[in-house]
Structure formats: structure tokens, C-alpha cells
Amino acid sequence: MGQITIYLDDEAERLVKQAAVAEGVPVSRWIAHLIKQKASTSWPAEVCEMAGSWSVGDAADETGYAEDIPRESL
């Protein structure tokens, strides 16, 4: 397991400690969870579970937008 040293100002340290206590976990675990959450490159499970739950055609029809027009070349 790796170890990293970070430097926080007093206010940031207070907020981190307060959040960790509120979740009932050690500060290091709270920070590790935050890093995994923010650095993740995959979609959250809730989003993946929605895949296929609606028809693309239905969603496009409900927008009320006109058909796209070709863009001019620059």
C-alpha cells in the first residue's frame, strides 16, 4: 500500500476531518475514497444501469428542436 504526504491549510484540514467523522471513517480512508471517485474513468453504476431504458427515437421526438442544418466550412 502506498503512502502519500499532502499539505493542507487549516480550513481544508478541518473540513476533511469533519467529513471523515460524519461518515464514520478514518481520514485516510475518506481521502482515498474521494480520490477513487474523482479519478475514476468509468461511469457510475447508476448510469450504466440506465442503458437501454428508453428509446433514442422517443427522446429525439420529444425535444421539439428542428432538424440540424449543415455547417458552413471555415
Secondary structure as UniProt FT lines:
FT   HELIX           10..23
FT   HELIX           27..39
FT   HELIX           45..49
FT   TURN            50..52
FT   HELIX           56..61
//
